[in-house]
Amino acid sequence: MLKHLRVSDGHRLLPVTIRNYERGDFTNLISLQALCFPPPYPSELWWNEEQLTEHVTRFPEGALCVEVEGIIAGSMTALRITLDDRIPHDWASVTDEGFIRNHDPDGDTLYVVDICVAPQYRKLGLGKWLMQSMYETVVHLGCNRLLGGGRMPGYQQHAHLLTPQQYLDEVISGSRYDAVLTFLLNCGRLPIGLLANYLEDEQSAHYAALMEWRNPFK
Ligand SMILES: CC(C)(COP(=O)(O)OP(=O)(O)OC[C@H]1O[C@@H](n2cnc3c(N)ncnc32)[C@H](O)[C@@H]1OP(=O)(O)O)[C@@H](O)C(=O)NCCC(=O)NCCS
């Protein structure tokens, strides 16, 4: 994957590159995780060099980053797997705790391990460009779909009033905004389920919405 484009910050059109990340990017990718997933998100869940080494070795096509004026502003990582949707899963089991040693080159699903954009580069469309680039990877590799557990970081503060399903339904209807779920919906991802104890994620009360994008050519 190598893509050059420009995005507007309201004043200028900034040069943007989307490409596969490599070993030389690891230090910057780890710093990026710290910016993107601040407390209460557990720092043990930030990438380490060992995990990143597995990503670029086992499935380099699923390791994407976005650069703005040469600075890494975001990243997205995926693995291939075949899943039975009737069996609930959690992040750790499906992604091998982020090590992706369970990556199956014949898997029919491109499963998202992580997507993040640094706070100072948000709302420029970079997250959507990363997602779009991963959709292109789904089509290029002939997978059936892209799938992933979407955090719902606005849920915890409403958990005393709404069940996770009610919260999700309100976000789907557009009557409620969630910083991650609304973004995923606007990227064309559709919810196909709700997963409890998906990830240690207080803000989401440890829930995630299972969000799918189907390959339109399959
Ligand atoms: C979720 C995340 C990746 C989105 O990244 P992003 O680069 O800000 O995404 P985009 O810019 O494509 O879209 C974000 C919003 O900005 C809006 N936007 C995009 N370009 C814009 C512009 N030029 N002007 C104003 N708004 C704009 C989009 O419409 C979108 O709105 P929405 O939230 O209502 O969908 C980012 O917020 C993040 O890293 N969050 C923390 C990590 C995380 O929780 N990741 C998800 C794991 S499941």
The ligand as an SDF file (V2000), in Angstrom:
LIG
                    3D

 48 50  0  0  0  0  0  0  0  0999 V2000
  -11.5640    6.9580   16.3390 C   0  0  0  0  0  0  0  0  0  0  0  0
  -10.4070    7.7100   15.6920 C   0  0  0  0  0  0  0  0  0  0  0  0
   -9.4220    6.7200   15.0600 C   0  0  0  0  0  0  0  0  0  0  0  0
  -10.9630    8.6190   14.5830 C   0  0  0  0  0  0  0  0  0  0  0  0
   -9.8540    9.2500   13.9090 O   0  0  0  0  0  0  0  0  0  0  0  0
  -10.0060   10.6270   13.0870 P   0  0  0  0  0  0  0  0  0  0  0  0
   -8.8010   10.7660   12.2310 O   0  0  0  0  0  0  0  0  0  0  0  0
  -10.3660   11.7400   13.9770 O   0  0  0  0  0  0  0  0  0  0  0  0
  -11.2420   10.2600   12.1550 O   0  0  0  0  0  0  0  0  0  0  0  0
  -11.9040   11.1720   11.0150 P   0  0  0  0  0  0  0  0  0  0  0  0
  -11.2670   12.5170   10.9850 O   0  0  0  0  0  0  0  0  0  0  0  0
  -11.9180   10.3820    9.7590 O   0  0  0  0  0  0  0  0  0  0  0  0
  -13.3810   11.2560   11.5560 O   0  0  0  0  0  0  0  0  0  0  0  0
  -13.6760   11.7780   12.8490 C   0  0  0  0  0  0  0  0  0  0  0  0
  -14.7630   12.8090   12.7650 C   0  0  0  0  0  0  0  0  0  0  0  0
  -14.2390   14.0110   12.2190 O   0  0  0  0  0  0  0  0  0  0  0  0
  -15.1250   14.4630   11.2040 C   0  0  0  0  0  0  0  0  0  0  0  0
  -14.3150   15.1890   10.2170 N   0  0  0  0  0  0  0  0  0  0  0  0
  -13.5180   14.6480    9.2860 C   0  0  0  0  0  0  0  0  0  0  0  0
  -12.9510   15.6370    8.5510 N   0  0  0  0  0  0  0  0  0  0  0  0
  -13.3990   16.7970    9.0730 C   0  0  0  0  0  0  0  0  0  0  0  0
  -13.1700   18.1630    8.7630 C   0  0  0  0  0  0  0  0  0  0  0  0
  -12.3590   18.5420    7.7640 N   0  0  0  0  0  0  0  0  0  0  0  0
  -13.7930   19.0980    9.5000 N   0  0  0  0  0  0  0  0  0  0  0  0
  -14.6280   18.7580   10.5130 C   0  0  0  0  0  0  0  0  0  0  0  0
  -14.8850   17.4730   10.8620 N   0  0  0  0  0  0  0  0  0  0  0  0
  -14.2740   16.5130   10.1420 C   0  0  0  0  0  0  0  0  0  0  0  0
  -15.7130   13.2240   10.6410 C   0  0  0  0  0  0  0  0  0  0  0  0
  -16.9520   13.4770    9.9880 O   0  0  0  0  0  0  0  0  0  0  0  0
  -15.8990   12.3750   11.8640 C   0  0  0  0  0  0  0  0  0  0  0  0
  -17.1080   12.7030   12.5230 O   0  0  0  0  0  0  0  0  0  0  0  0
  -17.8920   11.5560   13.3450 P   0  0  0  0  0  0  0  0  0  0  0  0
  -17.1030   11.3290   14.6100 O   0  0  0  0  0  0  0  0  0  0  0  0
  -19.2210   12.1880   13.5650 O   0  0  0  0  0  0  0  0  0  0  0  0
  -17.9150   10.3690   12.4600 O   0  0  0  0  0  0  0  0  0  0  0  0
   -9.6870    8.6160   16.7120 C   0  0  0  0  0  0  0  0  0  0  0  0
  -10.6400    9.4230   17.3620 O   0  0  0  0  0  0  0  0  0  0  0  0
   -8.8980    7.8560   17.7910 C   0  0  0  0  0  0  0  0  0  0  0  0
   -7.7430    7.5000   17.5750 O   0  0  0  0  0  0  0  0  0  0  0  0
   -9.5030    7.6130   18.9670 N   0  0  0  0  0  0  0  0  0  0  0  0
   -8.7980    6.9840   20.1060 C   0  0  0  0  0  0  0  0  0  0  0  0
   -8.4180    5.5870   19.8300 C   0  0  0  0  0  0  0  0  0  0  0  0
   -9.6160    4.6670   19.6860 C   0  0  0  0  0  0  0  0  0  0  0  0
  -10.4940    4.6220   20.5340 O   0  0  0  0  0  0  0  0  0  0  0  0
   -9.6560    3.9160   18.5760 N   0  0  0  0  0  0  0  0  0  0  0  0
  -10.7650    3.0520   18.2630 C   0  0  0  0  0  0  0  0  0  0  0  0
  -10.5130    1.6640   18.6980 C   0  0  0  0  0  0  0  0  0  0  0  0
  -11.9600    0.6420   18.3840 S   0  0  0  0  0  0  0  0  0  0  0  0
  1  2  1  0
  2  3  1  0
  2  4  1  0
  2 36  1  0
  4  5  1  0
  5  6  1  0
  6  7  2  0
  6  8  1  0
  6  9  1  0
  9 10  1  0
 10 11  2  0
 10 12  1  0
 10 13  1  0
 13 14  1  0
 14 15  1  0
 15 16  1  0
 15 30  1  0
 16 17  1  0
 17 18  1  0
 17 28  1  0
 18 19  1  0
 18 27  1  0
 19 20  2  0
 20 21  1  0
 21 22  1  0
 21 27  2  0
 22 23  1  0
 22 24  2  0
 24 25  1  0
 25 26  2  0
 26 27  1  0
 28 29  1  0
 28 30  1  0
 30 31  1  0
 31 32  1  0
 32 33  2  0
 32 34  1  0
 32 35  1  0
 36 37  1  0
 36 38  1  0
 38 39  2  0
 38 40  1  0
 40 41  1  0
 41 42  1  0
 42 43  1  0
 43 44  2  0
 43 45  1  0
 45 46  1  0
 46 47  1  0
 47 48  1  0
M  END
$$$$
